[in-house]
């Protein structure tokens, strides 16, 4: 179970689903050779991919290239379907940081073959989250610094104001497709600068006003040997 500080207590992270946005920062779309989307591009990660702060990202044996992606994450506060944009923020409990880890080499192969790529996003430990949940009433997420560094070197640095689709638009779009349940997580996309993680790395993702999410990185091979 993952428990994150929230107000004067703790929040138990138990989503029914993790909805992620792809290509929601124009420069990230460009660095991967994609067109800027005209509507949100979404995919799912399983809740089993979640880990909390100060834990360990495991690089799976099946992949030789796992990329980091820092994202602002929205925690849904109540059940909703077909939520209009004007009321979307009423359904938000708060915000945190999520690292969306991607087995990029497996993604490239899947795309070449025209296959789905659930596998590349779904490995255990591929969704670190934390370090806390900030009440929506205590933070304005429209224009916050967002970044990530590996072993002290900055890899990603941008601002949430550069998101193509804003949180109210995302909630309206997603809830028109699937019911959002209390506790569900929406990861709102990553800025440019994604890159590979290696065995022994220390990765730190931060968002202004939320804090820093820090994890160590180990290769599955090293654990099994």
C-alpha positions, 0 to 999 in steps of 0.5 A, a space after each residue: 500500500 502507498 500512503 502519501 502525506 495529504 493535509 494533516 493526515 495520509 492519502 492511500 493511493 488506490 486507483 482503479 486506473 491510471 490514465 496517461 496523456 501522450 504528446 501533451 507538450 509540443 516539444 516532447 511530441 517533436 522530439 519523438 517525431 510526432 505531430 502535435 495532436 488535435 485532441 488528447 492522446 490517452 493510454 492506461 497504466 496498471 495500478 500494479 505499476 505504482 511505487 511510492 517515494 524513496 523506493 526502487 525502479 526496476 529495469 526489466 530484463 525484457 528491455 534495454 532502454 527505459 526512459 524517464 518522463 516526469 508528469 503532473 498527476 491529478 487525483 480524482 476526488 469523486 466519481 464522474 461521467 461526462 463531466 463538462 469542462 466548467 465543472 471539471 475541477 470540482 472532481 479533483 482532490 489534489 495533485 502530485 508527481 508521477 514518473 511515467 517509465 517507458 520501455 522505449 525499445 519495446 515500444 519502437 518494436 510494437 509500433 513497427 508491427 502495428 501492435 498495442 504497447 501496453 507492455 512498455 508502460 505496464 511493468 512493475 515499478 513503472 509509475 513512481 508517485 509522490 512525494 505528497 498529495 497537495 490539496 487543489 485549494 492550496 495550489 494553482 497548477 496552471 504555471 509551475 516549474 516541472 523538471 527531472 534530473 538523473 545523478 544531479 544532471 538536469 534532463 527535463 525542465 519546463 513549465 506546466 503552462 506549456 501543456 497543450 490540453 489543460 486539466 479541465 479539458 483532459 477531464 472532460 475528454 476522458 470522462 466522455 469515454 470512461 467513468 472516472 472513479 474516486 482515487 483514479 489518477 490522470 498523468 498529464 504528459 511530459 515535457 521534452 528531454 526524456 532519456 534512458 535510465 541505467 542501473 545505479 542511477 538516482 532519479 529526482 523529479 520535481 514540480 514547484 509547490 509539490 516537492 521532489 520525488 526521488 527513486 533509485 534505479 536497479 536492473 532486474 538482472 542484478 537482483 536475480 543474479 
